[in-house]
């Protein structure tokens, strides 16, 4: 799989048509002939972190946009900052 971004060590927030999903240390993986992004759910992504550390995957074809955070610490800091504005 050539010409795909390298997200090693990063947290990436992926925009989907109806939601967003943040993934820690995302990697590209081919499944059933399609490209998926796999990884784990980072802290601060869900209320009460009920999904923290769980494996997840989304189809690369379904992504509308994405934001790259330097690491999990930077992601958590931004999430805390944005939740204070609500």
N, C-alpha and C positions, 0 to 999 in steps of 0.2 A: 504494500500500500504506500505509494509514493505521494509526495506533495501534500501530506497531511501535517498539521501543526504538532509540535512536541510540547506536551503539557506536564512533563515530569516534575513532581514536587509542587505543583500548583493546585489551586482550587479554581475551578472554572464554573461560572454561573451561565447555564445555557438557556436561552429563550426558546420556548416552544409556542405553537400557535395559541394555546390557552393557559400557559403556566410557565414557571421557570423551575430548573433543577440544578442545584450546585453539586459538583462532583469533585472529590478529593483525589488527586493523582490520576486523572483520567488517561486512559489508554484506548487506542483504536483496536478493534477486534472484528474479524469477519465471522458472521454467524448466518448460516443458511443463505449464503450468497449476498448478504447485505452488510454494510459497515455500521458497527455500533460503537459507542463510547461507553466504556465500562470503568468502574471505580467504586468508591464508597461515599456515603453521605457524611459531610463534615459537621462539626459542632455548629450550632446557631442556625442551621438550615430549617429546622422544623420546631414548632412549639414543643417544649419539654424534651426536645431532642429524641423523640420516640424512635426515629429511624437512624440515629447516630451509629456509624460504623457498619451499617448494612450495605451489602453489595447492591449495585444498581446498574442499569444500562439504558441508553436511549439511542434511537436511530439517528445517525448523522444526517440522513435525508430530512428529518423532521425539525432540525434546528434552524431557527430564524436569525439568531445572533448570539454572541457570547461575550462575557467579560472575564478577563483573566486576572486573578489575584496572585501576588507573589508567592504566598504560602497560606497555610491554614490560619496562622496568627493574624495576617493582614485581612483575611476574609472575616474572621470573628470580630475584629476591631470595626470594620465597616458595617457589619450587621448590627452591632451594638449601637453605633452612631446613628444608623438609619431608624432603628426602633425607638430611639429617644425622641425623634422628630414627630412621631405619630401622636 
